[in-house]
Amino acid sequence: MAHEIDLMEKIQSLAKRRGFIYQGSEIYGGLAGTWDYGPLGVALKNTIKDSWRKKFISSRTDMYEVDAAILMNPKVWEAAGHVATFTDPLVECTKCQRRFRADQLAVAGKCDACGEPTGEPRNFNMMFSTKVGAMEDSASTVYLRPETAQGMFVNFKNIIDSFHPKLPFGMAQIGKAFRNEITPRDFVFRVREFEQMEIEYFVKPEDWNQYFEYFKDEMFEWMESVGLDMAKIHELEVAPEDLAHYSKRTVDFEFDYPFGRKELYGLAYRTSFDLDNHANGSGTELSFQDEESKSKITPHIIEPSFGVERTVLALLMSAYTEEQKGDDTRVFLKFKPSIAPVVCAVSPLLKNKPELIEKAQQVFGMLKAEFGRVMWDDNGNIGKRYRRQDEIGTPWCIVIDFDTLGEGEAGAKDTVTVRDRDTGAQERIAISDLVSTLRSRLS
Ligand code: ATP
């Protein structure tokens, strides 16, 4: 356990030191449950989202992506059942008055802070509310969406009217969600503002099980493709009494985090619950004209749901590696090249040789134009640069040296050193072959 806590601290400190993730509003003492992403954290989130979008949207012909507003008509949340039931059980310590989620206490019924008994649990609604417009009356209350899903259901009819899809088809959305978590904790695992990547897949009612299994496989495939440690992922069939109010079947994909085995993603069968409720709530018909049977049906829904922040954390955990060399520990993040925030770093061997710098800048420009995620690094000596790039998970460091300029070994002109992050091995590659070589290793 000490080792595990240690790992969490190491990762959190690396994430801050190297510009992945900072405490939100840090100079003001922070704000619980919020984190700010630095350049490398943004790059990592982008590669995650790009890879998700590619697998689940752009490589398919049956997915429709939307970007709905975060603020929605409050009737959405009434119809969806969130005003009544999107709650967590809140308990308060009878002595120190601290508040906890009843189902997360270390010892049931006892305060985590002082060990005294807690009071009875009460339902605490996790939606953040705010006011729209200049009038601050009850009619102006709206909620920040606690999930992206509803933004898709309310656009179901729009997609049908604009694109006339056939069943089965899906809608997908990547976007922010907000939950007033009682106890945000464990770095970016449980936060109050986060991003979801969700799919609502509409199927004929009798086909739900087939597509549930299909998306389970697709989810596993994606997890493996981004480089999550599959030995740490476990499938949990959620017990009927624990199902969310809208679900008939849910599988959670859990990950072995240092603080325990906890949910990473979810896959839910939502039946026609949402479309039925929004049809009732809005008075708009939300059904589908089935060409085969010539009848109207309300599709059933399979919902694969992914959290971006939990992916970031699980990827950091999966990639973090320490290698002992004598007294020295080499730390590196073993990201897959396709997910790494930086594909390669380009350095001139020495900082004070204009010919080296000029040549290195040419190589840098060429690679930057091709891959985007390329870093210029001429700080400190080469050893320090390798160390830094290892720590941020850059798969390749490219060094321009005197051989490149034709001043060294015969035949080495216009070649560069490419140093591999995982093995430390160095090879010489012709500048003219660099793009195609790296491109082939990226996939
Ligand atoms: P938990 O039981 O851990 O509170 P949940 O079952 O309420 O999670 P869902 O409603 O299924 O979560 O949300 C879908 C996904 O959104 C989760 O699998 C997770 O990846 C992400 N997610 C949910 N809540 C948070 C949060 N507070 N912080 C970060 N990610 C979250």
Residues whose N, C-alpha, C, O or C-beta is under 5 A from the ligand:
A	BS01	ATP	E181 V188 F189 R190 V191 F194 E263 L264 Y265 G266 S305 F306 G307 E309 R310
